[in-house]
Amino acid sequence: MKPYDLRLHGGRVVLPGTGLSEVDVCVRDGKIAAICSPSDELPATETVDVTGRWVLPGAIDAHVHLGQDLSVPKTVEDAALETASAAAGGVTTMLAYLMSPRPYDELFPAARDLMAEHAHTDFGFHFCVVTPEHVESIGHYTRDLGVSSFKVFTNFRGNEGAYLNLPGNDDSFLFDALQAAADSGAMIAQHAENIELVWRLRERLSKDPDAGLDAWHAVRPPYVEAEAEGRVAYLASVVGASSYAVHVTSREALSALERQRAEYPDVFVETCPHYLTLGIDSGLGSRGKVNPPLRTRDDREALWEAVADGRVDVIGSDHVPRHFSAKDKDLWSASAGFPGTGTLLPLLLSEGHFNRGIPVERLVDLTATRPARLFGLWPRKGAIRIGADADFAVIDPNRPSTVAAATQHSGAEYSVWEGWESKVSVQHTILGGEFTVRDGEVQGPRGQFLSRRNSGRAALAASAKQEVSA
């Protein structure tokens, strides 16, 4: 019998439907080729002892921004540093947003090729649709470029998006985008805030140069988010589209989405680690500025409840790698967003499993299985099963780790979780059977572009059909 290329021996492996199981995993030609008893005599070219460790499917970070201007990766550092940060945190696949008013046919090839040369993870893209021409091209982008998820900003009305060189839009634009996605088997991911209400609230709030995060929360309160989430989800139901609520922050937004999902199932919910672990009381100052804002302790508790009981579908990082120099200003001048892909998995395992008792397999579903199914990556990604890509995060649950910008690799050079102690550490990250991180050290790039032909309802239907045929 030809030896396997790699065998992970002695660990506890998260298997679909059974959770942590005492089995070995064998790899051949980049794929999972066997799942066996530790006592089975199956030879391998390399056997790695992972006794006392957990072997998880590599995480899929479905919400990433790249580049200092967050538009497209343009430099080696944009691709190499941020994917190294992801890999060091157990991420093996990222889906990154490209954002520009230009046609994506002009931007996509260069971004794809740059990432393919320098990425430490596999990768795909979402496109931000910001012009009527983008909307008209959704079918083409899905069919011909392998991009099947598209972001609409309900907050970019008037000149609100001008700082990113993006034009304004309105509800008719949103409606057209939802219809185009429904016709193409694609999905709309909405940044949902009612910016007209924000404008009115801005008029009432004094711009105190010493204002803290409670002021940012006050000018963009939960009802601003909840109203827009409900509106997008309702319009999605009108045209039969799949909608994906990115970075849900609050109890009110969850409730608005749940009301719509009770009548129409193709409404999907994402939240992020920072909304689960940080708030207006975190003492972060302008470094904690993000859109939508960090919320209250009550909102955090509501999100954790939804994570535990299945109402949240995906947890993504909303990684924003702008340098700290863009943050260390007064609240009103600082840029929004912060890095987080490298801390996604360690924080969730520590805070969710050890501190709250959420089963590891539930957290794996949120960070691997469900995003793979929703974004057209199943069955290649998302679970440890025969025939899937050999993507693994090997976690040491007995070795705490401390978050430090110096070890995060990101070009942002800071972390809002600086000094936080996770109860776990990522020992190895394996992509397609090859180590991208070994004993905590990042190895050479080996990422590949992932073409996706559907997302949302269409992707779920395709994955269900594949399982029946298998």
N, C-alpha and C positions, 0 to 999 in steps of 0.2 A: 504494500500500500504506500502510495506517495505521501511523504510527511506533510502535515499542515505547515503553513508558514509561521503561525503564531498560535500559542495556547495560553490563555489566561487561567491560571490554576489556583484553586483554593479559596476563592472569594465567594461573596454572596451576590448573585446576579439578579437584577430586576427583569423578570420575564413577564410578558403580557398575560394578564389574568391571574397570576399567582404571586407576584411581588418578589421579594427577596428570597432567592432559592440557592441552595448550596450545589452549584453545578459549575462545570468548566465550559469555556467557550473557545472554539477553534476557528481559525481564519485561514482561508485560502483565496488567493487572487483578489484580495480586497473585500471579500464578502464573508459573511458569517456562514461557515460550512458545516459546523457540528456543535451541538449542545449536549454535553455528556456528563456522566458521573465523574467525580474527581478520581475515582479508582480505575476508570477505564484506561487501558493502555493504548492510547492513540498518540503516535509519535508526531513531534513538531520540530521544525528547524530551530525555533526559539520558544521556550516555555518561561513565562514570567510568573513568579509567585506573587499572588495578590491576597494571600491569607490575611484575614482581618479587615479587608477592604470591601467596599461596595463597587460593583460594576454596573453602571447605568448606561443607557443609550446616550450618546453624545447629545448635549442640549442644542436646540434650535432656537436661536435668538431671532424672532420674527420682527423686531422693531429696532433698527439700527440706522443711524445717520453717519455719514463719512465725509471727511474733508473739513477744513477749518470754516468754510462758508456753508457747509451742510448741503451743497448742491449735488456734486458728483466727486468721486475720488479722482484727484488730479496728480498727486505726487506719490512717490514710493512710500513715503511715511503714512499717507492717508490709508493705504492698503495694508502695509506691513505692520505698523504699530497697533492699529485698532484690531486687526485680526489676531495678532499675537496676544493682545489683552484678552480677547474672547477665548482663545485656545487655552490660555493659562487658567481660565475659570471653568473649563470643562465644556465649552461651546465648540461644536464641530461644524455647524451650519449657521450662517447668518443670512437674513434677508434685509437688504439695505435700500433705503429710499433714494432715488434720483429725483432731483427737483430743479426744474428750469422751464422758462417759457419757450425755449427752443424745441424743435421736433426731436424726439428721443432717438430717431434713426441716426441723427448726427452725433449724439452723445454716447449712446449705448455701446457701440463697438470698442471705443477707446477705454471706457470704464471697465467693460468686461475683460479686455485684454490685460489691462493694468492689474486688476485683481487676480486674474489667472496666473500671472507671473509672480506676484508677491504675497498672496493671501495664505494664511495659516489655517484657514477653514474653507470648506465648500461654501458657495454663496449663490444667491439669486438676488433679484431686484424687485422692488415695487416702483412704479412710476407715479409721481404726483401730477395729476391732471389739472392744469391751471389755465388752459386756453381752449376755445371751441375746437381748434384743430386737434388738440390732444384727445378730446372726447370723441371726435370723429374717427380717430385712429385706434381706439381701444380694441376693436376686433383684430386689426392688423398687428398691434403689439402682442396680443395674446397668441394669435395664430403663427406669426412669423418670427417674433423675437423671444418667445418663451417667457413672457412676463404676463401674469394673469391676475394681478392685484394692483389696485390704483387708489391713490389717496386724494381726497377732496378736503379742502380747508373751508369750513363754514365761517371761520373767523376772518378770512381774507376778503373783506368787503371794502369798497372805496380804495383808499390808499394804504390799508392796513398791512398789505404784503409788500409794499414798495421797498422796505429795507432788504428784502431778499430778491428784488427785481421781479416780483410776481404781480400780475394784474389782479384787480378785484373781480368778484363773481357774485352770483345771487342764487336764489332757490331754483330758478329755471335752469341754470347751469348744473346745479346738483341733480335736478330731475333728469336732465339729458344724460348725465354721466351714469346714473343708476340704470337708466334704460339701456344704454350701450353695454354696460357690464352684464346685465341680465341676458341680453341677446348673444353675448360672447362666452358665457360660462365663466365669467370673471367675477371679482368681488370688489366692492368699494369699501375702503377703510377711511372712516371719517374722523377728522379732528373737529370735534363738535363744541363750539362756543358761540353764543349769540352775541356778536360783537357790537350790535347796536345798543344792547343793554350795558355792555362794558363802557361804551362811549359815554352814556348818560351817567354811569357811576363815577367815571373819571372826573366829570365836571364837578361832582359833589365832594370829591376827596382832595384834601390839600396834599400837594406833593412835598411832604416833609423830607428833606434830604437824609434824615436819620431814621426814616421809616423802616420797619422790619417786615418779615414775611406775613404777618397778620394783615398788613395793608395790601399786599399783593392778593391775598385771599379775599379781602373785602372788595376789591375792584373787579375781581373775576369770581364771584361766589358760586356755590354749587348749583343754584337754580339757573345760572347762565349756561352751564354745561348740560344740566338735565333737560332743559327746554330744547336745546339743539339736538341732543341725542334722540329724544322722542320724535322730533320732527323728521330726522333722517331715517330712522327706523320705520316710521309710518310711510314715508314716501317710497322706501324700498319695498314695502308690502304692496303698494299700489301697482308697481311695475314688475313685481316678481323678482327683485334683485336680492343678492346676499349683501348684508352690511356688516361691517366689522368695526366695532367701537374701540378705537385705540385709547390707551392710557386713561381708563375710567378711574376717577379719583374719589367719588363720594357716594354716600348712601342715597342721596336724591337722584343722581345719575343712574345708579343701579336700579332704583325703583322705576324710573322712566323707561329704561330698557326692558325690564321685566314685564311691564304692562304691555308693551308692544309684542314681546316674544310670546306672551300668553295667547295672542291671536295669530301670530305669524312666526314660524320657528326659525327662519333663516336670518336671525339677528344674533351676532356673536360678540363676545365681550372679552376684552383684554385689560389687564391692569399691569402695574409695574412695581418692582421692589421698593422704589422710593415712596410710593403712596401707601405701601404696607408697613414701612418702617420709620418714616420721617414725617414731620408735620410742622405747623407754624410755631410749635414750641421747641423745635430742635436746636435753636441757637445758631443756625447756619448763616444768617445774614444773607447778603446778595448771592452767595454761592448756592443757596437753596432756591433761587428763583427759577421757575419752570412754568410752562403752560400746558395744561391747566395747572393751577397752583397746588402746592402741598396743602393739606387740609387739617382737620381736627382729629383728636383721638377717637371720637365717635365714628368718624368716617373710616379710620383705619380698622376699627373693630368690625364695621359692616363689610369691608372688603375681605378681611380674613374669614368671616363667616361664609361669604360667597365663594372664596377659594376652596374652603373645606367641603362645602355641600354641592359643588358642581356648577354653580351659576356663572362662575368665571371660566372661560374656555382656555385662555392662553395668558401666560405671563411673559412679557418681553421687556427688554431693558430701557427702550427709548434712549439709547446711548447717543450722547452729543459731545463730540470731542473738541469743542472750542477751547482754546488755551485759557488758563486761569486768569490771564491778564484782561480778558473780556468780561470776567466776573467780578473782579475786585474793584468795584465802583459803587456808587450809591445805588439803591434798589431800582430806581427808575432808569438809570443808564446802563445797568449791567445786562448782559445777554442772558437769554433764558435757556435752560437745559444744562445737563452735566453728564459726565461719562458714567457708564454702569455695566457694560457688557461683561467685564471681567469678574464682577461681584454677583451677577445674577444667580448662579447656581449655589455658591457657598452661602449666601445670605438666606436664600429660600430654605435650604436644608437645615440651616441652623435655627432660623426664626420660626419656620413652619413646622418642621418635624420635631426638633429637640425641645423647643420652647412651647409649642402648641399641640403637639401630638398628631399632626396631620401625617398620614401614612406616606412613606417614601414613594410608593407607586402612584399616589395621587399627584405629588409634585412632579414626578416624571411625566405623567399625562399632560400636565400644564406646560411643561418646558420641552417636550419632545414629541409625544404621540399625537396630541391634539393639533399642534401647529403643523406637523407633517400631513395629517389628514386634511386640514382646512386649506393648506396652501399648495396642494397638488404634489407633495413629496412622498406620499405613501404609495407602495410599501417599501420603497428604497430606503427611506429614513424613518426614524421615530420609534423604533422598538428593536429589541434584541431577539431576532427571529431568523430562521434559516433563509438565506438568500438576500437578506438586507445588507446594506453597506456595513462594514465592520468599523462602526463609529462608537467609541466608548469614552466615558468619563470615569476614571478609577478614583474613587473617593475614599479617603482615610477618615472614618468617623471617630477615631480616637486621637486625632492630632489636630488641635485647634490651630487657627491661623489668624493673623491680624491684618486688617486692610491697611495698606500703605501705598500712597501714590508711587513711591519709588519702585514698587514691585508690580505695578499695574500695567506697565508698558505703554499706556496711552500717551499720545502727544499732548493731551490736555494737562498733564502733569499735576493733577490734584484729584482727590476723591471726597465726596460729601460724606463718606463713611470712614474717613481717616481715623484710625485707632480702634475701630469696631473689631471685636473678636468673634470670629465664626467658630462654631464648635467642630467644623470639618476643614479639611484641606484637600485640594485637588493634587493627587500624586502624578497621574498620567492622563494625557488626552491622546486618543488614538483615532486617526482619520483614515478610513479605507485600509485598515490593517497596519498603518504606519504611524509611528509616534510623532505627534506634533508637539507634545510636551512629555518629557521623561524625567521622572524624579524632580518635578517642578521646574525644569529647564526647558525653555522653548527651543524647538528644533527648526529645521529649514522649512520654507513654505512648500505646500503641495495641494493647495485648494483648487477646485474645479467649479466652473459655472454650471448651475442647475437650471435647465430649461423646464418651465412649468406650463402646462396647457390648460389648466383650470384651477379655480379656487372656490371656496365657499360651498354652496349646495352641490354644484357640479362635481367638485373634487370629492366630497363625501359620498356622492352616488357612485363615482368611479372606484373609490376605495372599497366600498361595500361589494360592488360587482366583482372586483379582483379577488376578494376573500371568498366569495361564493364559488368562483371558477377554480380557485386553488384547492 
